[in-house]
Every structure is written in structure tokens, then in C-alpha cells.
Amino acid sequence: MMGFPSRRHFLHSAASGLGSVALAGMLSESGVAASPYAPRRSHFPARAKRIIFLCMKGGPSHMDMFDYKPKLQADDGKVMGASKNLKMLGSLWDFKQHGQDGMWFSELLPELSKHADDLCLLHGMHSDNPEHAQALDFLHTGSFQFVRPSMGSWVLYGLGTENRDLPGFVSICPPHVLGGAKYYGSAFLPAAFQGTPVGEFGRNLKGATLPNVGHPRLSRDQQRLRLDLLQTLNRGAAASQTEARAEIDGVIESFELAFRMQGALPEVMDISGESPAMLESYGIGDGGSDAFGRQCLLARRMAEAGVRFIQLTDADWDHHGGLAANLPKGCQRIDKPIAGLINDLKQRGLFDDTLIVWGGEFGRTPDDGTRDGRGHNADGFTMWMAGGGVKRGFKYGSTDEYGREAVDGKIHIHDLHATMLHLMGLDHERLTYPWAGRDFRLTDVHGRVVEEILA
């Protein structure tokens, strides 16, 4: 079981006020995990230092982007099931092979396909639920039945943070619908491990600011004096509590982090110093890709600054209808920004120790009654990884000849989580937290590390 000495333990035994704060700093610098944010040792040497998770909310159509199916093309228009209203729908877009391994990409991804030799395509993905809310919960937390800590919270709990002035887990433009805050929440883990939301769902990051960072009238020294008084009261309350101590400790840590963030976070979010060429490489300035390009550029800046887990969300991948018009728009939103992110990380020497994970909560069906859309499909779909510790230019697993079901190299969501933690140096079976009478973990009682895709 992972654990750390409670900040409450030494603060309770020390004098209140500035003396105890100074003690916390000295202990942190000396290697003692005085704060839950303090860096902690991994279970074994890590292949990645950070994760950038690119969530495509809605379920992108794998057979129209990465999973080329000649049989589906040949049987386009045929009735293959009991319902005459459901006919096979071949992809509307051409596919070509790219990279040394001949990986298939549709014409909708011209920039990303140039990075075929950097990607590890996972064609045998499968999940447990074909409904958006439950499947998104499952992807982010490992459970669709109960409220559980999110992926980023588990990583932050296991490893702490590399930059004490920034959050260790950031969710950029997180959804406020369906699971909403659960996707970056800490559930029963201490509150200090929840993600920090930046930006608003459905809104461009341009001009985005964090509310209540800084004070319009008080200097930092005045704020520090006010905070010291408040923290003395908080520590007194924590010392007198039994059940609520963890929550109060979380408040104490959150206040301290918020104070330090005043200088650091606005600087990271300010992209005004980036060159025009850099902005253009992310698709910033292009109406189709500007919004997601800004998310990707901010992800790179946060990765460079030491944020452990960075979560991005792009919506509108639920194409029951309007596939012909809307899937190209979705691909245009993400294609150049993701290619720009990969290029930028490589140029800065960050690609090899940054794990990028791309995918949605499930895939789509090969048939549909509208002839211009696809239904939900959790039985087989594609995700991909790149960077920290996975094979490059490699495809693993497959779906059947129509793309309906994973048949080879199957990777369950629990396996995905186990592999992500492994690459960060964490054993998913040892990363546990005691709650409600038993030890919990991100993978529940399931999951295997997919050794076949490790470099």
C-alpha cells in the first residue's frame, strides 16, 4: 500500500504560525514527505515522467480514422443482421499506408499520419459499457458503477509533483456534463490529489484565466500574513478532528498551493512569448484547429514546467448522424495540433519521457440505418500511445473484418490503466488506498500490463 507521513503529524507537534510553515519547507527539502505533493519514489524505474491524455469525448469512429477494413468497403450497403434498417457502411474516406510498418491512416489525418513511426496503435481496445456517461467514467476512473479517483489523482497520489508551485494534475477544458468533475476528482483519496481545472468546456482558452488567483488589493506579503492566520486556525481544527482530518489537511494544502500558484501558473498559461511559427505549427490562428491547438500548446508548457498528469478534452465525436460533414471537422480540430505537440516535444527532448495517450470512451459500429452515422461500440475500437516507453511505428491487436469486435491483442480499459501506471514506474497492484474496509486501486481487481507494446 502506498502511503506518506501526514503533514498533520509534524504540524501538530510544532509551534503554530510561521515556525511550522518553515518546518514543513525544511522537511520537504530534506526528502521527508511532509506534504502530499512532495515527490515520492516510484516502485521501479519509470519510462515516463508525465502523461498527456488526449480525450476524444463521444467515441471517434475507428474504421474511419485508423482501422482500415477492406471487407467493410466491399460489403457497403449490405444487410448483415436481422434488421433490414441496418446496412453496412464502408468508410467514406480513402486510406493509405504510412511509415516503415505500413500503418493505415485515413485521408482525414494528413498531419498525424506523418508521425506513423512515432505512434503505437492499439486496435484491440474494448470496454464494458456502450453508454457515454458510464463509459467516460470507466475510462477516467476505472469504474462506471461507483465514484472512484481519476487516473490523474492516482498518479499524483503515487508520485507527488515535480513543481511545488504548480498543480501536479491539470485538466484543461474539462467537461461539465455527464461525469463532469469526476473525471478529475480524487473521490476518497485526500482532496490534495484532485485535478485543477483550467479553462471552460466548449470555450476557447484564448484569454482564459483562473479565478481567484491573486488579490486585487493586497500585496503578496499581506496575503501571506492573512493566510498564516487562517492556516493556524485550520491546523487547530485538524488537530481536534478525527473523521475530517484528511479533508482539512486537503484544504490546508490547497490554500498553500493556490498562494504559490499566483506567480507560476499565469506565466505558464501566457503564450504571448511563443513565436508565430510555433503558434502556426499547433494550428493556432486557424478557426478549425485554434481551440484544441491552444490546449495542446498549454499541455506542452505544463509538461515542461513539471506537471505530472495533463488531461485535454475535445468533444463532438458522437456521430450517429452527420458523419460525412462532422467527422472531417473533428479531425481538422485535432490533426495539426497533435502533430505540432509531438514535434514540439521531440525538439525539446521531452518526447521520450512523455507518455501521450489518445482515445475516446469507445468506438463506433460498422452499420447504421441513416447511411450517414454510426452507433456506439464498446466491443472493439482503436486508441494509441506515443512517447515514454512504448514501441514506435507499431500496431498491436485487431478487430474483426468489419471492425465490430476486438479479436486479437485485446486490451481492456483496466489493462490500459495498468500499462499507463507501469510506464510511470507504478505497480498497479501495489498502488492502493484503504477505504471502506478494503484496499482500492485504479484497476480494481483486474488489469495486466501489456508487455507486448513496451519498448
N, C-alpha and C positions, 0 to 999 in steps of 0.2 A: 504494500500500500504506500502510495506517495504521501509525504507529509512535510510539514515545515514548522519550525518553532513559531508560536504565536507572538505577534508583536505585543499583544496584551500582557504576555508573561513578564517581559522585562520592563515594559512601561509601568505596570502596576507596582513593580518593586523599586522604581526610580522616582526621583522627585518630579513633581508636575512642572509644566511650562517648558521653557527653552532648554533646560538641562536634559529633559527626557528626549526632546527632539534631537538634540546634539548626540545623545547616546545612540539613538536609532541610526543616525548617519554613520557613527563610528563603527557600530556593529555591522552595518551593511558593507562598509568599505573593508572590513576585516574578514568578510566571507561568511559571516553568520547571517542566516536568512531572517533578519529582523523584520522584514516586510514581505508580504506575499508576492510583491512584484520583483523581489531580488532574484537575480539569475540563479538557477539551480542546475546541477549536473544531470545530464541525460543518462538513461540506463546503459547506453553503449554509444560509441562514436556515431554522430549524426552525419547523414549525407546532405541534408538541407538545413539551413539556418532559419528559414522563413517559408511561409506558404502564401501564395496569392491564389485565391479561389474565385474563379470567374463563373458566377451562377447565371444560367440562362433560364429564367423563370418562365414556365409554361410548357416545356418539353419540346426541344428542337427536333425536327424530322431528320433522323439519321440517314435514311435512304435517299434523302435529297441533298446531303452535305458530304458525308464521309463513307457511307456503306453502300457501294455500288452493287446493284442486283440485276444482272442481265436477264434472269428468269422473270423477274417482275416486269421488266421492259417488254419482254416477249409476250407476256400474258396480259398486257394492259387491256382493260375493258372487259375481261372475262369474269363471269360469276364463279367464284370458287367455294362458296359456302351455301348454307341453307337459305339465306336471304338473297332474293334477286335484286334487292336495292343496293347491296354492297358489291361493288365491282373493283377488281384490281386496278390500281392507279400507278403506272410507271412514273418515274421521275420526269418532270417537265424540263430538266436541265441536263446538259451534256456533262459527262465525267471524263477526266483524263488522269493518267498516272504521273506521279511526280516523285522526285527523289531517287536515291540509289535503290530503294526497295520497291519502287513502283507503287506507292501508296495512292489510293484513289481519292480525288477531291472533285467536287462539282465546280462548274464554272462560276458559281456564286462566291467562291472564296479565292480570288486570284492572288491576293497578297499572302494570306496564310499558307497557301499551297507552296509558296516559295520556301517555307520553313519545314517542308516534309521531313527533312533529315534531322530536324530538331525535336520532332513530336513522337510520342508513344501513344498510338491509337488503341483504345480498349473497346473492341467490337462486341465483347460478350457480356456487357453490363446487364444486370437485371435487378429489380426491386420487388417490393412486396405489395404495393398498393397503386392502382392506376388513377387515383383521385388527387387533384393538385394539392389541397391542404395537407392531407396525410403524407403524400409523397415528399413534399417540401420539408415537412417536419422530420421525416425519416432521413432525408439527405443531409440536413443540417445538424440533427441531434442524435441520430441512430434509433429513434423511436417515433412511432406515429400514434401511439396509444396514450402516452403519459408525457408530462412536461419534464424534459431532460436537458442537461447542459449542452450547449452548442459545441461544435468542433473547436472553434477558436478558444472557447473557455477552457476546454480540456488541455489544449496546447499551452495556454498561458499558465494554467494550474501546474502543469508538469515542468515547465521550463523557466517561468518567470519572464522578465523583459530585459532587453539589452540596453534600452534607453530609459532611464528613470524619469525623464521629463516628458515622455510621450506614452500614450496607452500601448499596451502590448498587443492589443486586439482591436482592430478598427473595422467597422462595417460601413462601406461607402454607399450612400443612397439606398439604404435597406428598405424592403417593402413594409408598408404599414397595414397591408391586407393579409388575409389568411393567417399564417402563423405569426407574422409581424415580428415583434420583439423577441419571440422565442428563438429566431434564427441567430441572434447574437446574445442571447440571455445566458445566465450562469445557473439558473434553476436552483438546485440545492447546494451547489458549490458556493463558497463565500462570494459575496457581492463584488469583491475586488476583481473577480475574474470575468465579469461580464464585458462585452464589447462596447466600444464607444461609437455611436452612430455619427457619421459625418455626411452632411447633405440630406436632401429630402427625396423620397421616392418619386420618380416621374418628373423631377425638376433638374435642369442643368446645373452643374456645380459652379458655373461662372458666377462669381460674386457671392458664393456660399460662405457663410461664417458660422462659427459655433456660438450659440447664445450663452451669455453669462461668463464668457472668458474675458477676464479683465474687469475693471471697475471704472465707471465714468468720472468719479470724483476723488477716490482715494489712491494715494501712491502705493507702490508695492510694499514699502516699509510699513505703512499704515494698515494695509491689508494683512500683513504678517502678524502684527500685534493683535488685530481683531481675531485672526484665525487661531493664534496661540491661546487666547482666552476661550474660544469655542472648543478647541481640542481638549483643553483641560477639563471642561465640563463633559465632553464626550468620553474621555478616558475614565472619569469618575463614574459615569453611568455604566460603562462597560464593566468596571470592576465590581459593581453592585448587582450585575445581572448574571443569570445562569443561561437561560434559553436564548436570549437575544444578543449574547456577546459577539457572535460571529457577524451579525448584521451591523452592530455598532462599529466593530473593527472595520467592516467594509466601508462604512460612512467616513471614518477617520482617514482611511487610505484614499478614498475618492476625493476628499477635500484637499489632501496634500498634493495628490496628482494634479487636480484642477489648478491649484496655485502655481505649480511648476509649469503647467502647460501654457500659461499665459504668454510666455515668450517663445516657446518652442513650436507649438502647433501652428499658429498663424504663419510663421516663417516657412514651415513645410508646405502649407496649403497655398502659399503665394507663388504662382508660376510665372510672374511677370518677368523674372530674370531668365527664363528659358528662351533660347534662340528661335527665330522664325522657322528655321529648318527643323528644329526639334518639334515644335508645335505641329508643323505640317506632317512630320513622319507619323504622328499619332492621329492624324485626321482632324485635328483641331482647326476650326475655321470652315470646315465643310459641314453644311447643315445636316447631312445624314449621319455623320460619324462624330461630330463635335462633342456631344454629351458623353458618350462612352469613352471617347478619346481622352477627355479630361479625367474620367475615373481611372483610366489606365496610367496616365502620367502621374496622377497623385499616388497611385499604388507604387509606382517606381520610386517616387520621392520618399514615401513612407518606408519602403523596404530598405532604401539606402540609409535612412535615419535610425533603423533598428527595430521597427515594428515587426513582431513575430508572425502575426496572422492578419492578412488583409483580405477582406471579402468584398467583392464587387457584384452588383446585380444589374442585369439587363432584362427587361420584361417583354411581353408581347410575342411569345413564341407558341402560343396556344392556337394553332391554325386548323380549327375544324372547318372553316371556310375561308375563302380569300387567299388560299395558299399561293396561287400564281402571282398575286400582287404583293403580299405581305412578307413571304419568306425572303425575297430579294432585298426588301427594306431592312429586315432583321440582319441579314448577312452584311449588308453595307454598313450598318451601325457598328459592327464588331470587327470586321475583317482587317481593315487598316490599323485600327487602334491596337489590336492584339499583336499583329506583325510588328508594329512600332515598339511595343513593350518588349517583345523578345529581342529585337535588335538592340534596343537601349540597354537592357540588362546584360547582353553579351559584350557590348562595347565598354561597359563599366566594370566588367569582371564579376558580375553578380548572378549571372545565369546558372553557373554550375552549382551554386549553393542556394538557389531559389527554386522551390517546387511550385510550378504552375499547374493548377487543376481546372479543367474546363468541362462544363456539362450542365444538364438540367435534371429535373426530378425523374423524368422517364423519357421515352421516345414516342414514336407515332406508329400507327398501323399502316399496312400496305394497301388497304382498301378503304373506300369511303363512298357514301351514297351521293355526295354532292359533285363528285368528279373535280372538286377544287379544294379539297381539305383532307385531313387525316385525323383519326381518333387517337385516344390515349393508349399507350402500350408500355407497360412496366416489365414485360417478359423478355425484351431484348432491345438494346439501344447502344449508342456509342458515347463514350466520354474520352478525353485524352489528358495526358500529363506531359510535362516537359520540364527540363532542367534537373534540379537537385536529386541525383541518384537513380534516375530511370533511364532505360535504354533509349537511344535516339534513332530516328528513322525506323521505328519498329512497330509492327502491328501485332496485336495479340487477341485471340478469340475470334468468334464469328457467330453470326445469326444464320438462320435457315435461308433457303434460296429466295425467300420473299422478304426477309428482314423482320419477321414477326416474333421469333423466339431465339434466345441465345442457346446455342447447341454445343459450342466448343470454347474452351478457355473462359468459362463462365466466372464473372466477378460480381459478387453480391455487394450491396452497399456496405455491409459490415466488413467485407474484405477490403473495400476501398478505404474505409476509415483505418483499419488495421495497418494497411500499407502506408498511408499518409503519416501515421504516428511513427511507424518504423523508420521512415526516411528522416524524421526529425529526431531520431535516437531514443524513441519511447516504445517500450513493450506494452502493447495494448492490454495484455492480461495483467500487468503489474500496475498500470496507471488506474488506480481505483480510489474511490472515496466512500467512507462509511456513512450510510444514511438509511433511516427507517429499518434498521436491524440487519442490513447486509451491505456488502461492498458493491458499489456500482462502477461501471466503466462505460466508455463510449460505445463499445461493441457488444454490450450486454453480456451474453454467454456464448457469443458466436464469433466469427471472423477468422480469417487466416491472412497472413502476409503473402502477397502474390509475388513469390520469389522470381517467377519467370520474367518479370518486367524490370527487375533491378539490374542496374549496370554493373 
